[in-house]
């Protein structure tokens, strides 16, 4: 099915046809498993037709959403500031003090 033919149809008709094609695709897959499928290219064609129809439905959905946003008045955007944690002072460990090594502990007695 060509994309122009799909665009000419109404949304409910496209949705109905998508459901029908999904059932048909299921039947084709079961035929493929049982090795009774005469034309294997029908699987790809059906999948692509479903994808085309879903694409058109999504495009229409986005257009409707955009129209609704244009018709509603804009809300003022409020900037929310993040709370920052206060910086803690560095510990004595990182200021250059080190722990004595076990060998140094024995010599200091």
LOMARVO-226448 format. One record per residue (C-alpha): residue in three letters; residue number from 1; x, y, z; chain. Coordinates in steps of 0.2 Angstrom, whole numbers. Layout:
residues N
+--------+--------+-------+-------+-------+-------+
! markol ! badren !     u !     v !     w ! vovex !
+--------+--------+-------+-------+-------+-------+
!    Ala !    NUM !     X !     Y !     Z !     A !
...
+--------+--------+-------+-------+-------+-------+
END
This chain:
residues 109
+--------+--------+-------+-------+-------+-------+
! markol ! badren !     u !     v !     w ! vovex !
+--------+--------+-------+-------+-------+-------+
!    Unk !      1 !     0 !     0 !     0 !     A !
!    Unk !      2 !     7 !    17 !    -5 !     A !
!    Unk !      3 !     9 !    31 !     8 !     A !
!    Unk !      4 !    -3 !    43 !    -2 !     A !
!    Unk !      5 !   -17 !    30 !    -1 !     A !
!    Unk !      6 !   -14 !    29 !    18 !     A !
!    Unk !      7 !   -14 !    48 !    20 !     A !
!    Unk !      8 !   -31 !    49 !    11 !     A !
!    Unk !      9 !   -40 !    38 !    24 !     A !
!    Unk !     10 !   -48 !    43 !    40 !     A !
!    Unk !     11 !   -39 !    39 !    57 !     A !
!    Unk !     12 !   -51 !    26 !    63 !     A !
!    Unk !     13 !   -50 !    17 !    46 !     A !
!    Unk !     14 !   -31 !    16 !    48 !     A !
!    Unk !     15 !   -32 !    10 !    65 !     A !
!    Unk !     16 !   -44 !    -4 !    60 !     A !
!    Unk !     17 !   -33 !    -9 !    46 !     A !
!    Unk !     18 !   -18 !    -9 !    57 !     A !
!    Unk !     19 !   -27 !   -22 !    68 !     A !
!    Unk !     20 !   -32 !   -32 !    53 !     A !
!    Unk !     21 !   -14 !   -32 !    46 !     A !
!    Unk !     22 !    -7 !   -37 !    63 !     A !
!    Unk !     23 !   -19 !   -52 !    63 !     A !
!    Unk !     24 !   -14 !   -56 !    45 !     A !
!    Unk !     25 !     5 !   -55 !    50 !     A !
!    Unk !     26 !     2 !   -67 !    65 !     A !
!    Unk !     27 !    -6 !   -79 !    53 !     A !
!    Unk !     28 !     8 !   -78 !    40 !     A !
!    Unk !     29 !    21 !   -81 !    54 !     A !
!    Unk !     30 !    11 !   -97 !    60 !     A !
!    Unk !     31 !    11 !  -102 !    41 !     A !
!    Unk !     32 !    30 !   -99 !    40 !     A !
!    Unk !     33 !    33 !  -110 !    56 !     A !
!    Unk !     34 !    22 !  -124 !    49 !     A !
!    Unk !     35 !    31 !  -122 !    32 !     A !
!    Unk !     36 !    15 !  -119 !    22 !     A !
!    Unk !     37 !    19 !  -101 !    17 !     A !
!    Unk !     38 !    20 !  -100 !    -2 !     A !
!    Unk !     39 !    26 !   -82 !    -3 !     A !
!    Unk !     40 !    39 !   -77 !    11 !     A !
!    Unk !     41 !    40 !   -59 !     5 !     A !
!    Unk !     42 !    22 !   -56 !    12 !     A !
!    Unk !     43 !    30 !   -56 !    29 !     A !
!    Unk !     44 !    41 !   -41 !    25 !     A !
!    Unk !     45 !    27 !   -32 !    15 !     A !
!    Unk !     46 !    15 !   -34 !    29 !     A !
!    Unk !     47 !    27 !   -28 !    42 !     A !
!    Unk !     48 !    31 !   -12 !    32 !     A !
!    Unk !     49 !    13 !    -8 !    28 !     A !
!    Unk !     50 !    10 !    -9 !    47 !     A !
!    Unk !     51 !    25 !     3 !    50 !     A !
!    Unk !     52 !    19 !    15 !    37 !     A !
!    Unk !     53 !     1 !    16 !    45 !     A !
!    Unk !     54 !     8 !    18 !    62 !     A !
!    Unk !     55 !    19 !    32 !    56 !     A !
!    Unk !     56 !     5 !    41 !    49 !     A !
!    Unk !     57 !    -5 !    39 !    65 !     A !
!    Unk !     58 !     9 !    46 !    75 !     A !
!    Unk !     59 !    11 !    61 !    63 !     A !
!    Unk !     60 !    -7 !    65 !    65 !     A !
!    Unk !     61 !    -6 !    63 !    84 !     A !
!    Unk !     62 !     9 !    75 !    85 !     A !
!    Unk !     63 !     0 !    88 !    74 !     A !
!    Unk !     64 !   -16 !    87 !    86 !     A !
!    Unk !     65 !    -5 !    89 !   101 !     A !
!    Unk !     66 !     4 !   104 !    93 !     A !
!    Unk !     67 !   -13 !   112 !    89 !     A !
!    Unk !     68 !   -19 !   110 !   107 !     A !
!    Unk !     69 !    -3 !   118 !   113 !     A !
!    Unk !     70 !    -5 !   133 !   102 !     A !
!    Unk !     71 !   -23 !   136 !   107 !     A !
!    Unk !     72 !   -19 !   136 !   126 !     A !
!    Unk !     73 !   -11 !   151 !   134 !     A !
!    Unk !     74 !     7 !   150 !   138 !     A !
!    Unk !     75 !    11 !   147 !   156 !     A !
!    Unk !     76 !    25 !   158 !   163 !     A !
!    Unk !     77 !    40 !   147 !   166 !     A !
!    Unk !     78 !    47 !   148 !   184 !     A !
!    Unk !     79 !    65 !   144 !   187 !     A !
!    Unk !     80 !    68 !   132 !   201 !     A !
!    Unk !     81 !    85 !   134 !   209 !     A !
!    Unk !     82 !    93 !   118 !   216 !     A !
!    Unk !     83 !    98 !   118 !   234 !     A !
!    Unk !     84 !   117 !   116 !   236 !     A !
!    Unk !     85 !   126 !   107 !   249 !     A !
!    Unk !     86 !   138 !   117 !   259 !     A !
!    Unk !     87 !   156 !   112 !   256 !     A !
!    Unk !     88 !   164 !   103 !   271 !     A !
!    Unk !     89 !   182 !   108 !   276 !     A !
!    Unk !     90 !   196 !    96 !   271 !     A !
!    Unk !     91 !   200 !    82 !   283 !     A !
!    Unk !     92 !   218 !    81 !   291 !     A !
!    Unk !     93 !   221 !    66 !   281 !     A !
!    Unk !     94 !   221 !    76 !   265 !     A !
!    Unk !     95 !   232 !    90 !   272 !     A !
!    Unk !     96 !   248 !    80 !   272 !     A !
!    Unk !     97 !   248 !    70 !   288 !     A !
!    Unk !     98 !   251 !    52 !   286 !     A !
!    Unk !     99 !   249 !    37 !   296 !     A !
!    Unk !    100 !   265 !    29 !   302 !     A !
!    Unk !    101 !   271 !    13 !   294 !     A !
!    Unk !    102 !   272 !    -3 !   305 !     A !
!    Unk !    103 !   291 !    -3 !   303 !     A !
!    Unk !    104 !   292 !    15 !   310 !     A !
!    Unk !    105 !   281 !    10 !   324 !     A !
!    Unk !    106 !   293 !    -3 !   330 !     A !
!    Unk !    107 !   308 !     9 !   330 !     A !
!    Unk !    108 !   300 !    23 !   339 !     A !
!    Unk !    109 !   299 !    13 !   356 !     A !
+--------+--------+-------+-------+-------+-------+
END
